[in-house]
Amino acid sequence: MSYLEIPLPRLVMTLGLVALAILASRWKRLDLERDLAWGALRGAVQLLAIGHVLLLLFKHERPEWVALAISGMLGVAAATSARRVEHGPSARTLFPYALLAIVLGSVVALAPVFIFVVPLHPMYEARYLVPISGMMIASAMNVVAQVFERIFAAAHAHAGEIEQLLALGATPEQALARHVRASVRAAMIPTINSLLTVGLVALPGMMTGQIVSGTAPEQAVRYQIVILYQLVAVAAVSGVLAGEFGRRLLFTPHAQLRLPKRAPASDMQA
């Protein structure tokens, strides 16, 4: 079994789907036409570019190039997470914390799998390492951004309550514990929902891609189970770390609440 190729003219035909979304936006006055058009163009250019990069990477597989590719993904993910936090400190302040949470969460999810479950030979085999690392990094990016935003927003909304708890002798960890738990739980809900509905609502992307490309369904299912469990680990570890980092940023060394100013509008730009 082999996959069906998509010629360029047929690929261009799919722009009709974007045009349909633009027409719906104009019909209902959603004012999303420009975003849809720009997003479609940018997404296509980025994917075509990364396709050529991956082709070169797979053809000339060297550890330094693979490391550079993954480092680039980590940097972009951390910068995106830091920029998307409206109620927190500046993106520059958040960046190292976001990067550390994403890196550690991704390593915890990736290392055991590539060592014991799907051992790579060599360890820098790009065909496996780059795509699967990208999935883990993207998941960690979303979780970290959500946890940071919820924690800082909760601190602003419940500052009086938190300061009252501190005045009564609570530690910063105790004063913020409820909000940290709520933030991490909320950020993990999409991952848990995916576990509960996988195979019932939709076939996951990696499994679908493997089946379409000719992989035996039972093997595609096994790979997808591995990916799902990795996503659980990366969400839990990155979320917990982001919660811990967010809490530390909210208090001075003397256990005083330190509410960050809202991030400038420029920091929120993609």
N, C-alpha and C positions, 0 to 999 in steps of 0.2 A: 504494500500500500504506500502511495506517495501523496504529497499534498498537491492541491490545485494551485497553480500560479495565478497571480493577479496582474494582468498586463496594465501598463500605465494608463491607457485610455479608460479602462474599467475603473481604475482607482479614482480617476478624475470624476467619474460619474457619481461617486459617493458624496461629492460636494452638494448634490441635490438634497441630501439629508440635512446638511447644515442650512441650506436655503429654506427648507421647510421650517426649521426652528426659528429662523430669522423672520419668516412670514408670520409665524404664530406670535412672536414677540411684538411685531408691529401691529398685528390685529388686536391684541389685548393691551397695547401701549405699555409694555413692560420696560421699554427703553434699554433693551439688552442687545440690540442689533450690532452695535459696534463691538461690544465685548465678544459676542458670538463669532463675528467675522474675524476679529483679531486673534481670538483663541484658536479658531480652526486653522488659520494660516500659521500661527506660531507653533502650534502643536505638530502640524505636518512637517514644518521645516526642522524642528528639533528631532523628531523621530527619524526623518530621512538622514539627517546629519549623524545621529547616533548609530544608525544602521551601517553607514560607511565606516565609522570609527570602530564598531564591533567587528566588521569584516576584516579590517586591518589588524585589530587586536588578536582575533582568532588565527589569522594567517601568520602573523609574526609574534607568537606568544612568548613574552618575556616577563619575568617577575616584576621588574621596575615599571613596566607599562601597566600591568594589571593593578599594582599598588597605586599608581598615579590615578587611574580611572576610579578606583574605589575611594581614594582620598578626595577626589573632586566631588563625588556624590555626597560624601559626608559633609564637606564644606558647604555645598549648596543647601543640603537638608538642614544643617544647623542654622545657617543664615536665614532660611525661610521660616523656621520655627521661631527664631528670635524676632523677626519682623512682624509676625502675625499676632503678637501679644499687645493688645491695646491698652490694658490697665497696668502693665508692668514697667520696669525700667527700660532704658534705651536698648535698642538692638545690640549695640556694642557691648553693653554690660551683660546681656543675657547670652550672647553668642558662646562664650566658653562653657557655660553651664549646659546649654542645649547640646553642644558638641559632645561633651563628656557623657551626658545621658544617652545620646544616640549611639555613640561608639560602644559604650559598655553594654547596652541592651542588645546591639547587633552582634557583638562578639559572643555573648552568652548564648544567643540563638544559633549562631553560625558554627562556632568552633566544634561543639560536640557532634554535629551532623556531618561536617566534612572530615572529621577524624574517625568516627565510629560507624555512621550510617551509610554515607555516600563518600567513602574515602577517595580522594582525588590523587591522580598520578600524572603529572606532578601536582603539588599542593596549590599551585597558582593557575590551575587549568581554567582559563577564562570562560569557556563555554558554560560552565556550571557556576563558578565563583561570582562572576559579574552580575548575571541576571538575578540570581537568588539573593545576593547581597543587596542589590537594588530594591528588591521587595521588602527586605527587613528594614533597610534604612528609611524607606518611604513610610512604612508603618510607624517606626519610632518617631519620625519627624511629626506626624500627625498627632500622636499621643502626647509628645512633649509640648507641642504648641497648645493643645487643649488643656493640659494640666496647668501649665503656667498661667494661661488666661483665666481659668476658673479660680485658681488660688488668689491671684492678685485682685480679681474682681470681687471675690468674697471678702478679702481683707478691707477693701474700700467700703463695701456695703455693710460690714459688721465690725467696723473699727471700734465703736463704743463698747460692744460686747467683749471683744478681744482684750481691750485695755482694762475693762472691769475684771476679767479673769486674772490678768497679770497683777492687778492691784490686790486681789484676794490671795495671791501667792502661787498662782499657776505658773508653770514654766512655759516658755514660748511653744514648745512642742505640744503641751497639753492645751494651751489656749487656742491653737490652730488645728488641733487634731481632727475635729469634726469636718472642717472645710477641706483638709488635705484628703481625708478618706473619700469624701463626696467627689472631689475632683478626679482622683485616680479611678474610682468606680465608674464615673461617667465616661472617662476617656477609654475605658476597656469595654464598654457596652457593645460597640460595633464589632469588636473581635469575638466576643461571646455570642452575639447574634449570628455571626458567620458560622461558628461551630454548630449552633443549634439548627441552622437551616440549610447547611451545605448539602447539596444533592437533592433537596426537596424543593427549594425555590429556584436555584440556578446552579449550573455547573461552573466551578471556579475557573478563572482565566487560564492559569497554568495547565490545568487538566484538559481544558478545551483545546488549547494550543497544541498540546502533545498528541491528543487524539487526532486532530485535524492533520498534523504532520506525519501521522502514520504509526505512532507509538501504540502498543497494545493497551487496551483500556485498563486491564488490571494493573499494569505497571504505572500508567498515568494516575490511577487512583492512589497507589502507594506513595508516589511523589507528592501528590496533593495533600495527603495526610501529614506527611513530614512538614510541608510548608505551613499547614494550618497550626500544627503544634509549635513550630518556630514563631509564628505570628503571636501566639499566646504568650510565649516566653518574652519576646521583645517588647510587647505591650506592657506586660507586668513589670519587667525590670526598668525599662525606660520611664514608665509612669511613676513608679515608686521613687526613682532617683530624681525626676523632675519635681516631684512633690517635696522631697527633702531639700533640694536646692532652692526651690521657691520659698520655703519656710525660712531658710537661713538668710535669704535676701531681704526678708521682711522685718528682721530684728537686728538691733545693734548688738555689739558685744556685751552691753549691759542689760540685755533683755527688754529693750524698749521697742515698741512698734514703730517701724519706719516705712511709711506708705510711699511708694515710688510715685513720681509724677507720671501722668499718662504719657505714653510714647508719642512723640511728634508724628504728625501726619505723614511726613516724609519717610519715617521708619516703616510705615505700614504699606508702602508701595511695593508692588511685586518686582 
